[in-house]
Amino acid sequence: MKNIIIFSLLLALIVPQVAMARDEVNYTPQGSHFELLTLGSAQAVKLRLYDAGAAGKVVKTVSLKAASQPDGYKLWSADVKGDLKGRFYTFDVKYAGKFRGETPGVWAKAVGVNGRRGAIVDMRDTDPQGWERDRRPRVAPHDWVIYEMHHRDFSIDASSGLEHKGKFLALTEPRAIEHLLQLGVNAVHILPSFDYASIDESKLELNRYNWGYDPLNYNVPEGGYSTDPANPNARIREFKQMVQALHSVGIKVVLDVVYNHTFNIEGSNFQLTMPDEFFRKNPDGTYSNGSGCGNETASERPVMRNYMIESVKYWVDEYHIDGFRFDLMGVHDIATMNAIRQAVPDDIFIYGEGWSAGSCAYPNEKLGMKAHMKQMPGIAAFSDDIRDALRGPFSDDTKPAFLAGLPGHEESIKMGIVGAIEHPQVDYSKVNYSKEPWCLQPTQMISYVSCHDDMCLVDRLKASIPGISMPELIRLDLLAQTAVLTSQGVPFILSGEEMLRTKQGVHNSFESPDEINHLDWTGIERYPQVMAYYQGLIAMRHRHPAFHMGQADLVRSKLRFLPTQDCVVAFHIDGRGIKRESWNDIYVVLNANKKAVTVDVPQGPYAVVCRSGVCSERGLGSVQGGKVTVPAQSALIFHN
């Protein structure tokens, strides 16, 4: 506790604060108070009120007054009498003799269709029945099993049997809830669900598709996922209903956040409010592009840093969000990420991509890169080490690795098994990308083999192993997920992998049509052994703490690797002394060879719980120890 207090005090010294309130509009039936923070050079701010969320004439124009000038900024405000509920508003800020254009501000909590005007609402009207009783499920980080999904992918196909196709409400339906519970995941990672720019919410019949990594309004749910984008309350209420339904069955909700860039610069609410204050520039005056999307935000600046902190806190407080996945976390500075970690409750799980998409106009050693995770305790990053060691590099879809029976990747997989921590049996000089441990604790590593931003696993196997048969594909699919789900890191799977999902070979499907991105739910019936294996493996992980010890010292003392063979990774976990663990000696063998191999273990007897594509704690026979045979392209798990 003493160390935490000292860290918090140091953080307060190094992280400057800016008085950036979460509410630019404070509604009461008697009147509404409007505030906007601008640069100190702002000359005027106009407030415009409308009856409609889009189009229509201005009903009233009000000039805001500069109430104070804190730290080089101006805080403008105005009070408008009367009940404005249901009205819409914009701000327009004047710099250098010119108004820059209308914006709902950077802190809009509700918006009209397409998010160009803020909406004046009573947030209490957006709460579903029983919302005050909603509570975040209690799940420790090392117990999480994360399921990444896009709202449209998950529910749009007729085979889903879901009524609210492509909507937040799909995740409130019994069919969806039952599937998640049967699979066994306890956290749903939803792709960006804030208001984004690329979809015309007034023309949803066009069926345009996007992942949503193009932020417009960071603190409002996306209207395209609601049943009525023109109704400001609908998107908020339905998002809360989704969270409430998942929480009611013990499933946590992770929000994918994209603070590293905006959809564009000139049209962004940041730029219309405080020109150039939120963005990094290169020495020559051009905008830096570490996001690969045309711009990058400047998290190290007090105004952006505090915006990120307050925005995350708002999603926790108002929407009861359980965790955050930071897109391109390597664009953000370490101090800001640590400040966010300190600003939210300990049970909020924070993880992100420990890389950027280009060079950033900020020192690399100060950015939230994977290599710097030891400087960010309590924050996790994706492990491309284990991902690419299993299936091949992100940069070349046709290049295979361990799953194709290619030797040389064993040490990288061992690193992933221990959660990227220091371990006496992992030789980091042989790890593909990381030449030293990058995690203090195994819960700082996200273990995965596929996600939205890449080929799904089925497509990658087809692309990297020409002529692969369906039986072999299934064997390797199950072997890959066994590595993920027996890793001491936090396991993460892409939605639909349990159905043998395909995206028809498309690598970057961010705006591909539904016929590419949709989940085909008939895969559950066509490949029942795949769903059954995922279920059995996830259930085994949940019930046996040996597979998710959560503490680096415990992993180092309890997990030992067997002698390395080409395309074989095998390890033993001593379950004695691990709290709530009922198995004593646990052996896991991952064999990617196209032939059976043998491993040497002490004499048994041992109960087999995973063999030849079947995973069941009820038992699959026994082995006696000594030399144990492991079938080709499969995992063997046994215990005594």
Disulfide bonds with the S-S distance in Angstrom:
none
